[in-house]
Amino acid sequence: MKSMKQFAIILMFSFIGEALHALIPLPVPASIYGIILLFLALERKWIELRDIHGIVVFLIQIMPILFVPAAVGLIKSWPILKPAIVPYLVITVLSTIAVMAVTGRVTQMILRLGGDGQEKQYIRK
């Protein structure tokens, strides 16, 4: 029953994200709205991490399985993708490098500005 409650919380934020996506005329995916709202709720302590921890761990464990349909879709679309594979690969590699660099820099900046060098324990068991 605990997992059902945790999953309901995640679904609630997902649903709110879908509603915001329908109401706000911006090219932002519904999942981004949902994850930002979930982050804000966790940050403001409206919900505790322990309230969703179990289901979040489960969803992370099964995440590779969730990519199977997307991979099948790519394989099915191979005749369309084949002529432009080199540009797709170049864009993928360059954007991956850019994301890694920006993420690293932002993490370093955050650690410098607010880090006291101590790892904080967020999950109380």
C-alpha positions as CSV (number, residue, x, y, z in Angstrom):
1,M,0.0,0.0,0.0
2,K,2.9,2.3,0.7
3,S,4.2,1.9,-2.9
4,M,0.7,2.9,-4.2
5,K,0.7,6.1,-2.2
6,Q,4.2,6.9,-3.4
7,F,3.3,6.2,-7.0
8,A,0.1,8.3,-6.6
9,I,2.3,11.3,-5.5
10,I,4.5,10.9,-8.6
11,L,1.4,10.6,-10.9
12,M,-0.1,13.6,-9.3
13,F,2.9,15.7,-10.3
14,S,2.9,14.2,-13.7
15,F,-0.8,15.0,-14.2
16,I,-0.3,18.6,-13.0
17,G,2.6,18.9,-15.5
18,E,0.3,17.7,-18.3
19,A,-2.3,20.3,-17.2
20,L,0.2,23.1,-17.2
21,H,1.5,22.0,-20.6
22,A,-2.1,22.2,-22.0
23,L,-2.7,25.6,-20.3
24,I,0.7,27.4,-20.9
25,P,1.5,28.1,-24.6
26,L,5.3,27.5,-24.3
27,P,7.3,24.7,-26.0
28,V,8.1,23.0,-22.7
29,P,7.4,19.3,-22.3
30,A,4.8,18.3,-19.7
31,S,7.4,16.1,-17.9
32,I,9.6,19.2,-17.3
33,Y,6.7,21.1,-15.6
34,G,6.1,18.0,-13.5
35,I,9.7,17.5,-12.4
36,I,10.1,21.2,-11.6
37,L,7.0,21.1,-9.5
38,L,8.2,17.9,-7.7
39,F,11.6,19.6,-7.1
40,L,9.9,22.7,-5.6
41,A,7.7,20.5,-3.4
42,L,10.7,18.6,-2.1
43,E,12.8,21.8,-1.7
44,R,10.0,23.6,0.2
45,K,9.3,20.4,2.3
46,W,5.7,20.2,1.1
47,I,6.5,16.5,0.7
48,E,9.4,14.6,2.2
49,L,11.9,12.6,0.2
50,R,11.0,9.5,2.3
51,D,7.4,9.9,1.0
52,I,8.5,8.9,-2.5
53,H,11.9,7.3,-2.0
54,G,10.8,3.6,-2.4
55,I,9.0,4.1,-5.7
56,V,11.7,6.4,-7.1
57,V,14.3,3.7,-6.4
58,F,12.1,1.2,-8.2
59,L,11.6,3.5,-11.2
60,I,15.3,4.1,-11.5
61,Q,16.0,0.3,-11.4
62,I,13.5,-0.4,-14.2
63,M,14.6,2.6,-16.3
64,P,16.5,0.6,-18.9
65,I,13.3,-1.3,-19.7
66,L,11.5,1.9,-20.4
67,F,13.9,2.7,-23.2
68,V,13.1,-0.5,-25.2
69,P,10.1,1.0,-27.0
70,A,12.1,4.0,-28.1
71,A,14.9,1.8,-29.3
72,V,12.4,-0.3,-31.3
73,G,11.0,2.9,-32.8
74,L,14.5,3.9,-33.9
75,I,15.1,0.5,-35.5
76,K,11.8,0.7,-37.3
77,S,12.7,4.1,-38.6
78,W,16.1,3.0,-39.9
79,P,15.3,3.5,-43.6
80,I,14.5,7.2,-42.8
81,L,17.5,7.7,-40.5
82,K,20.2,6.0,-42.6
83,P,20.8,8.7,-45.2
84,A,21.4,11.3,-42.4
85,I,23.2,9.2,-39.9
86,V,26.5,11.2,-39.9
87,P,24.9,14.5,-39.1
88,Y,22.8,12.9,-36.4
89,L,25.9,11.3,-34.8
90,V,27.9,14.5,-35.0
91,I,25.0,16.5,-33.4
92,T,24.6,13.8,-30.7
93,V,28.3,13.7,-29.8
94,L,28.7,17.5,-29.7
95,S,25.5,18.1,-27.7
96,T,26.6,15.3,-25.2
97,I,29.9,17.0,-24.8
98,A,28.3,20.4,-24.3
99,V,25.8,19.0,-21.7
100,M,28.6,17.3,-19.8
101,A,30.8,20.5,-19.8
102,V,27.9,22.8,-18.7
103,T,26.8,20.3,-16.0
104,G,30.3,20.0,-14.7
105,R,30.8,23.8,-14.6
106,V,27.4,24.4,-12.9
107,T,28.2,21.7,-10.3
108,Q,31.6,23.2,-9.6
109,M,30.0,26.6,-9.2
110,I,27.4,25.4,-6.8
111,L,29.9,23.5,-4.7
112,R,32.1,26.6,-4.5
113,L,29.3,29.0,-3.6
114,G,27.4,26.8,-1.1
115,G,29.4,23.8,-0.4
116,D,31.0,23.4,3.0
117,G,32.7,20.2,1.9
118,Q,30.3,18.1,4.1
119,E,28.1,15.6,2.4
120,K,24.6,16.0,3.7
121,Q,22.3,13.1,4.6
122,Y,18.9,13.7,3.0
123,I,17.2,10.4,3.6
124,R,16.3,9.5,7.2
125,K,15.8,5.9,7.8
